[in-house]
Amino acid sequence: GLDADHAFSLRTVHSDALGQTHGHFNQFYKGVRVWGGDAITHTDRNGADLPLTNALHKNILLNVTPSLQPGEALAVAQADLAPKGAYAYAPTTELVVFPQEVEVVTRRAGHQALDQEPSATDMTRQVVRFVLAYHIHTELENEVDGFRHTDYMVDAHTGAILKTWNTLHTAAATGTG
């Protein structure tokens, strides 16, 4: 269901305890990685194909030539982040096709009263549009800023921040050292 503007790049391959082999592929549109566009191929121990698992994005019509340079998009993220100290690692910038999504209530008739709060099963995410964006990943780990790993999606034409999220994962643990 994809046209000639789409391609795939093998990301990883692994075999499991059942002898099945799984190939993970990134989706590309006109040479630009599609954010969240993935396909996983599966073969059994004899090499026979098993059903494809995919989260592919279709119907993308987008000019993939950015108006902003990567450094300009990084400057937008840095202005928002306002670091006081040094980065632990240099920030990374990648041009991507970003599917802007909204959460939509998809209750089935008779499933739940309209005055009740929707549950997770009542919600789906739908793509509103595709945007050419820069994915910027930053890692601050210093005494002034503390530990902050922040990711941004910056519109590659307007410089607008489309999304920002924390990517520092921590967990409380008890143990001996």
Phi, psi and chi 1 to 4 in degrees:
 res  aa     phi    psi   chi1   chi2   chi3   chi4
   1 GLY       -   11.1      -      -      -      -
   2 LEU  -111.6  151.2  -59.2  173.7      -      -
   3 ASP   -91.8 -175.5   61.3   23.2      -      -
   4 ALA   -67.2  -12.2      -      -      -      -
   5 ASP   -75.9   -7.9  -71.6  -28.5      -      -
   6 HIS  -102.4  146.1  -67.5  -91.6      -      -
   7 ALA  -147.0  172.8      -      -      -      -
   8 PHE  -134.7  149.5  -62.9   91.4      -      -
   9 SER  -130.3  128.9  174.9      -      -      -
  10 LEU   -66.9  125.1 -178.2   62.8      -      -
  11 ARG   -95.6  -51.3 -173.3  174.3   62.9 -125.7
  12 THR  -150.9  158.8   61.4      -      -      -
  13 VAL  -135.2  137.9  175.2      -      -      -
  14 HIS  -149.7  156.4   72.8  -83.5      -      -
  15 SER  -112.2  147.6  -64.6      -      -      -
  16 ASP  -108.5 -177.5   61.7   22.4      -      -
  17 ALA   -65.2  -19.5      -      -      -      -
  18 LEU   -87.3   -1.5  -60.5  173.6      -      -
  19 GLY    84.3    6.9      -      -      -      -
  20 GLN   -82.2  146.4  -63.7  178.2  -11.4      -
  21 THR  -111.8  136.0  -58.7      -      -      -
  22 HIS  -124.6  122.8  -49.1  -81.7      -      -
  23 GLY  -108.1  123.5      -      -      -      -
  24 HIS  -100.0  124.6  -63.9 -105.9      -      -
  25 PHE  -120.5  139.3  -67.5   82.4      -      -
  26 ASN   -88.4  143.1  -72.7  -31.6      -      -
  27 GLN   -89.8  138.6  177.5 -176.0    3.9      -
  28 PHE  -124.8  144.9  -74.9   80.0      -      -
  29 TYR  -123.3  117.6  175.1   76.5      -      -
  30 LYS    50.2   38.7  -64.9 -177.2  177.8  178.1
  31 GLY    85.3    0.7      -      -      -      -
  32 VAL  -110.9  131.8  178.0      -      -      -
  33 ARG   -62.5  136.6 -172.9  168.5   69.3   88.9
  34 VAL   -91.0  118.5  177.8      -      -      -
  35 TRP   -60.6  121.1 -174.0  -99.2      -      -
  36 GLY    80.6   -1.2      -      -      -      -
  37 GLY   -84.1  105.7      -      -      -      -
  38 ASP  -134.4  150.2  -61.9  -62.8      -      -
  39 ALA  -136.5  142.1      -      -      -      -
  40 ILE  -125.7  120.0  -53.9  171.5      -      -
  41 THR   -91.7  151.0   59.6      -      -      -
  42 HIS  -135.2  135.2  -49.7  -82.8      -      -
  43 THR  -130.7  146.2   55.3      -      -      -
  44 ASP   -80.3 -179.5   67.4   16.8      -      -
  45 ARG   -62.1  -20.0   68.1  177.0   58.4 -119.1
  46 ASN   -95.5    1.8  -59.9  -43.6      -      -
  47 GLY    89.5    4.7      -      -      -      -
  48 ALA   -76.5  139.3      -      -      -      -
  49 ASP   -68.0  139.0  -70.7  -25.2      -      -
  50 LEU  -111.2  166.3  -62.0  171.4      -      -
  51 PRO   -56.5  142.0  -25.3   34.2      -      -
  52 LEU   -73.9  140.3  177.2   73.6      -      -
  53 THR  -105.6  128.7  -56.2      -      -      -
  54 ASN  -147.5  153.7   78.8   73.3      -      -
  55 ALA  -132.9   58.0      -      -      -      -
  56 LEU   -85.4  149.1  -60.0  175.1      -      -
  57 HIS  -106.2  128.9  -68.5  -72.7      -      -
  58 LYS  -114.0  169.9  -59.1  174.4 -175.4  174.9
  59 ASN    61.0   39.1  -57.0  -44.4      -      -
  60 ILE   -87.9  124.2  -58.4  172.0      -      -
  61 LEU  -129.6  102.7  -63.5  170.9      -      -
  62 LEU  -151.6  139.1 -166.2   61.3      -      -
  63 ASN   -80.1  124.5  176.8  -10.9      -      -
  64 VAL  -101.4   21.3  -65.4      -      -      -
  65 THR   -98.5  112.6  -56.7      -      -      -
  66 PRO   -73.6  151.0   26.2  -32.0      -      -
  67 SER   -84.9  -29.5  -60.0      -      -      -
  68 LEU  -100.7  148.2  -60.8  176.5      -      -
  69 GLN   -83.3  158.7  -65.7  -60.4  -48.9      -
  70 PRO   -54.0  -39.9  -25.0   32.8      -      -
  71 GLY   -64.1  -33.6      -      -      -      -
  72 GLU   -68.5  -40.5  -66.6  171.8  -61.5      -
  73 ALA   -66.6  -39.7      -      -      -      -
  74 LEU   -61.9  -38.0  178.0   57.9      -      -
  75 ALA   -62.9  -35.7      -      -      -      -
  76 VAL   -63.2  -46.8  168.7      -      -      -
  77 ALA   -64.6  -42.5      -      -      -      -
  78 GLN   -64.3  -36.9  -73.2 -177.6  167.1      -
  79 ALA   -64.5  -38.2      -      -      -      -
  80 ASP   -72.1  -42.3 -178.0   72.6      -      -
  81 LEU   -70.7  -35.8 -169.6   60.0      -      -
  82 ALA    50.8   58.2      -      -      -      -
  83 PRO   -67.4  142.1   24.9  -31.1      -      -
  84 LYS   -99.8  -25.5  -53.6  -81.8 -173.4  -79.0
  85 GLY  -118.3 -168.5      -      -      -      -
  86 ALA   -82.9  152.3      -      -      -      -
  87 TYR   -73.4  148.4  -71.4  104.9      -      -
  88 ALA   -70.6  -36.6      -      -      -      -
  89 TYR  -139.7  153.3  -57.0   95.5      -      -
  90 ALA   -60.6  134.8      -      -      -      -
  91 PRO   -58.9  148.0  -22.9   33.5      -      -
  92 THR  -108.2  148.8   59.6      -      -      -
  93 THR  -133.8  127.2  -54.4      -      -      -
  94 GLU  -134.0  131.1  177.1 -170.1   11.9      -
  95 LEU   -76.1  128.8 -172.5   65.4      -      -
  96 VAL  -139.8  160.3  -62.9      -      -      -
  97 VAL   -91.3  116.9  173.1      -      -      -
  98 PHE  -107.9  119.3  178.2   62.7      -      -
  99 PRO   -81.4  111.4   23.5  -25.6      -      -
 100 GLN   -77.1  127.4  -84.6 -164.0  -53.1      -
 101 GLU  -121.3  157.8  -61.3  176.1  -38.4      -
 102 VAL  -129.0  152.0  -65.9      -      -      -
 103 GLU   -88.6  133.8  -77.0 -167.4  -13.6      -
 104 VAL  -124.2  135.4  178.3      -      -      -
 105 VAL   -77.4  126.3  177.2      -      -      -
 106 THR  -125.7   49.3   55.9      -      -      -
 107 ARG   -63.2  141.5  -71.1 -168.9  176.9  117.2
 108 ARG   -88.3  148.6  -64.8  176.7  -60.8  -79.4
 109 ALA   -55.0  132.3      -      -      -      -
 110 GLY    76.3   -0.8      -      -      -      -
 111 HIS   -74.4  -38.9 -179.7 -105.8      -      -
 112 GLN  -158.9  144.6 -167.0  174.2   47.8      -
 113 ALA   -62.7  145.8      -      -      -      -
 114 LEU   -65.3  -23.2  -68.4  176.8      -      -
 115 ASP   -86.4   -2.4   60.9  -17.6      -      -
 116 GLN   -88.5  148.8  -71.8 -178.2  -37.7      -
 117 GLU   -64.1  138.5  -72.8  -67.5  -42.1      -
 118 PRO   -69.8  148.2   18.9  -25.5      -      -
 119 SER   -95.8  175.3   70.0      -      -      -
 120 ALA   -60.1  -32.8      -      -      -      -
 121 THR   -73.3  -12.9   60.2      -      -      -
 122 ASP   -89.1   -2.3  -62.7  -38.9      -      -
 123 MET  -114.6  144.6  -52.8  -64.4  -71.7      -
 124 THR  -136.0  160.1   60.0      -      -      -
 125 ARG  -106.2  132.0  -62.5 -169.9   65.6   74.4
 126 GLN  -124.5  139.6  -66.5 -179.3   -4.1      -
 127 VAL   -75.8  126.9  175.5      -      -      -
 128 VAL   -89.4  -43.4  176.4      -      -      -
 129 ARG  -164.0  164.6   68.1 -176.6 -177.9  125.8
 130 PHE  -105.5  139.4  -66.2   96.9      -      -
 131 VAL  -129.5  136.5 -179.7      -      -      -
 132 LEU   -76.5  123.4 -172.0   65.3      -      -
 133 ALA  -142.9  161.8      -      -      -      -
 134 TYR  -102.0  127.3  -75.3  103.2      -      -
 135 HIS   -90.6  120.8  169.4 -129.1      -      -
 136 ILE  -117.6  127.9  -61.1  165.3      -      -
 137 HIS  -116.1  127.0  174.9   73.7      -      -
 138 THR  -123.9  149.0   64.5      -      -      -
 139 GLU  -135.1  108.5  -66.3 -174.0   13.9      -
 140 LEU  -101.2  126.8  -71.3  169.4      -      -
 141 GLU  -145.3   81.2  -62.6  177.5    6.5      -
 142 ASN  -146.8  171.4   61.9   60.3      -      -
 143 GLU   -67.9  -29.5  -69.1 -178.5   17.2      -
 144 VAL   -80.8  -47.8 -178.9      -      -      -
 145 ASP   -91.3  -17.3  -64.6  -58.3      -      -
 146 GLY    78.9 -155.2      -      -      -      -
 147 PHE  -104.7  110.4  -76.5   74.9      -      -
 148 ARG  -139.0  119.0  -65.7  168.0   47.4 -162.8
 149 HIS  -112.3  112.1  -65.6 -172.2      -      -
 150 THR  -124.7  132.9  -50.9      -      -      -
 151 ASP  -110.5  148.6  -77.8   46.3      -      -
 152 TYR  -132.4  149.1  -71.5   85.4      -      -
 153 MET  -115.3  117.9  -77.1  -67.2  175.2      -
 154 VAL  -116.5  126.5  175.2      -      -      -
 155 ASP   -56.5  125.3 -172.2  -55.9      -      -
 156 ALA   -77.2   -2.9      -      -      -      -
 157 HIS  -109.6  -41.3  -66.8  -65.5      -      -
 158 THR  -104.0  -20.9   67.0      -      -      -
 159 GLY    82.9    5.2      -      -      -      -
 160 ALA   -71.6  141.5      -      -      -      -
 161 ILE   -79.6  116.1  -64.7  174.1      -      -
 162 LEU   -86.5  -34.0  -56.6  170.8      -      -
 163 LYS  -162.3  147.8 -175.4  174.6 -178.8  178.1
 164 THR  -141.6  144.2 -178.6      -      -      -
 165 TRP  -154.6  158.2   65.9   97.8      -      -
 166 ASN   -88.9  127.7  177.6   -5.3      -      -
 167 THR  -113.2   12.4   54.7      -      -      -
 168 LEU   -85.2  115.4  179.9   62.2      -      -
 169 HIS  -103.3  126.0  -59.6  -75.7      -      -
 170 THR  -130.7  162.7   60.9      -      -      -
 171 ALA  -148.6  142.6      -      -      -      -
 172 ALA   -76.2  134.8      -      -      -      -
 173 ALA  -145.3  150.8      -      -      -      -
 174 THR  -120.6  132.4  -57.2      -      -      -
 175 GLY  -173.4 -174.4      -      -      -      -
 176 THR  -109.9  152.5   59.5      -      -      -
 177 GLY  -122.7      -      -      -      -      -
